[in-house]
């Protein structure tokens, strides 16, 4: 399983048989 720290713009992942591409990533401190 991928963690939130591994998410980067341009990353392509497969979730439940569907392919997703990260097009925007924003880090917000709580």
N, CA, C and O atoms as a MOPAC input file, in Angstrom:
PM7 MOZYME 1SCF
protein

 N      0.85000 1    -1.19000 1     0.00000 1
 C      0.00000 1     0.00000 1     0.00000 1
 C      0.88600 1     1.24000 1     0.00000 1
 O      1.91800 1     1.27200 1     0.66900 1
 N      0.48500 1     2.24100 1    -0.74000 1
 C      1.24200 1     3.49300 1    -0.82200 1
 C      0.88100 1     4.38500 1     0.36400 1
 O     -0.27100 1     4.42700 1     0.79500 1
 N      1.87700 1     5.09400 1     0.88500 1
 C      1.60200 1     6.02200 1     1.98400 1
 C      1.45900 1     7.43500 1     1.42500 1
 O      1.82300 1     7.69600 1     0.27900 1
 N      0.93500 1     8.32900 1     2.22900 1
 C      0.75600 1     9.70800 1     1.76300 1
 C      2.09800 1    10.38500 1     1.49800 1
 O      2.16300 1    11.33000 1     0.71200 1
 N      3.16100 1     9.92200 1     2.13600 1
 C      4.49000 1    10.48800 1     1.89100 1
 C      5.01500 1    10.13000 1     0.50800 1
 O      5.91100 1    10.80400 1     0.00000 1
 N      4.47400 1     9.08100 1    -0.11200 1
 C      4.93300 1     8.63700 1    -1.42800 1
 C      4.22900 1     9.35700 1    -2.57200 1
 O      4.63700 1     9.22300 1    -3.72500 1
 N      3.18100 1    10.11800 1    -2.27300 1
 C      2.43900 1    10.80300 1    -3.33500 1
 C      3.25400 1    11.95500 1    -3.89800 1
 O      3.74100 1    12.80500 1    -3.15300 1
 N      3.40000 1    11.97900 1    -5.21000 1
 C      4.11400 1    13.04000 1    -5.90200 1
 C      3.38100 1    13.34300 1    -7.21000 1
 O      2.72600 1    12.46800 1    -7.77700 1
 N      3.49400 1    14.57400 1    -7.68300 1
 C      2.89700 1    14.94900 1    -8.96200 1
 C      3.50100 1    14.09300 1   -10.07300 1
 O      4.71800 1    13.91600 1   -10.13500 1
 N      2.65100 1    13.56500 1   -10.94400 1
 C      3.10000 1    12.72600 1   -12.04700 1
 C      3.09100 1    11.24300 1   -11.72600 1
 O      3.32300 1    10.42100 1   -12.61200 1
 N      2.82800 1    10.88400 1   -10.48100 1
 C      2.79700 1     9.48300 1   -10.07900 1
 C      1.53400 1     8.81300 1   -10.60500 1
 O      0.45400 1     9.40000 1   -10.56300 1
 N      1.66800 1     7.58500 1   -11.10000 1
 C      0.52200 1     6.81000 1   -11.55900 1
 C      0.38100 1     5.58900 1   -10.66000 1
 O      1.33900 1     4.84200 1   -10.46400 1
 N     -0.82300 1     5.38600 1   -10.11100 1
 C     -1.06800 1     4.25800 1    -9.21400 1
 C     -2.32700 1     3.51800 1    -9.65700 1
 O     -3.16800 1     4.06500 1   -10.37100 1
 N     -2.43700 1     2.28000 1    -9.22400 1
 C     -3.62400 1     1.47900 1    -9.51600 1
 C     -4.32300 1     1.16900 1    -8.20000 1
 O     -3.71300 1     0.64600 1    -7.26800 1
 N     -5.61100 1     1.49800 1    -8.13300 1
 C     -6.40700 1     1.27000 1    -6.93600 1
 C     -7.66300 1     0.50800 1    -7.33800 1
 O     -8.45000 1     0.99000 1    -8.15300 1
 N     -7.85000 1    -0.66500 1    -6.77700 1
 C     -9.01900 1    -1.50400 1    -7.07200 1
 C     -9.20700 1    -1.70700 1    -8.57600 1
 O    -10.33200 1    -1.68100 1    -9.07400 1
 N     -8.10200 1    -1.90900 1    -9.29500 1
 C     -8.17500 1    -2.18000 1   -10.72400 1
 C     -8.32300 1    -0.94900 1   -11.59500 1
 O     -8.38400 1    -1.07000 1   -12.81900 1
 N     -8.38200 1     0.23400 1   -10.99700 1
 C     -8.49300 1     1.47200 1   -11.76800 1
 C     -7.19900 1     2.26100 1   -11.64500 1
 O     -6.60700 1     2.33700 1   -10.56900 1
 N     -6.76100 1     2.85300 1   -12.76600 1
 C     -5.50200 1     3.58300 1   -12.80100 1
 C     -5.75600 1     5.06400 1   -12.54900 1
 O     -6.62900 1     5.67500 1   -13.16600 1
 N     -4.98100 1     5.62300 1   -11.63700 1
 C     -5.09000 1     7.04800 1   -11.29900 1
 C     -3.73200 1     7.70700 1   -11.48300 1
 O     -2.69400 1     7.09700 1   -11.22500 1
 N     -3.74800 1     8.95700 1   -11.93100 1
 C     -2.52500 1     9.73300 1   -12.08200 1
 C     -2.62600 1    10.98200 1   -11.21600 1
 O     -3.63600 1    11.68500 1   -11.24300 1
 N     -1.57200 1    11.25200 1   -10.44600 1
 C     -1.55700 1    12.43500 1    -9.58500 1
 C     -1.18800 1    13.63900 1   -10.45200 1
 O     -0.07300 1    13.72500 1   -10.96800 1
 N     -2.13300 1    14.56300 1   -10.60700 1
 C     -1.88600 1    15.73700 1   -11.44200 1
 C     -1.55800 1    16.97100 1   -10.60800 1
 O     -0.96300 1    17.92000 1   -11.12000 1
 N     -1.93400 1    16.97100 1    -9.33900 1
 C     -1.62700 1    18.09500 1    -8.46100 1
 C     -1.46300 1    17.56300 1    -7.04900 1
 O     -2.18500 1    16.66000 1    -6.62700 1
 N     -0.52300 1    18.12000 1    -6.33300 1
 C     -0.24800 1    17.67400 1    -4.97000 1
 C      0.00500 1    18.90400 1    -4.12200 1
 O      0.81100 1    19.75800 1    -4.49100 1
 N     -0.67400 1    19.00100 1    -2.99200 1
 C     -0.51800 1    20.15600 1    -2.11600 1
 C     -0.36900 1    19.66800 1    -0.68600 1
 O     -1.19200 1    18.89800 1    -0.19200 1
 N      0.69000 1    20.12300 1    -0.02400 1
 C      0.91700 1    19.75100 1     1.37300 1
 C      0.39700 1    20.86900 1     2.26500 1
 O      0.78300 1    22.02800 1     2.11500 1
 N     -0.47800 1    20.51300 1     3.18900 1
 C     -1.04800 1    21.50000 1     4.10600 1
 C     -0.77100 1    21.03800 1     5.53100 1
 O     -1.13300 1    19.92500 1     5.91100 1
 N     -0.13400 1    21.89100 1     6.31100 1
 C      0.11400 1    21.55000 1     7.71700 1
 C     -1.16600 1    21.76400 1     8.51400 1
 O     -1.86100 1    22.76300 1     8.32700 1
 N     -1.47500 1    20.82800 1     9.39600 1
 C     -2.69100 1    20.97200 1    10.19600 1
 C     -2.58400 1    22.09600 1    11.22000 1
 O     -3.53000 1    22.34000 1    11.97000 1

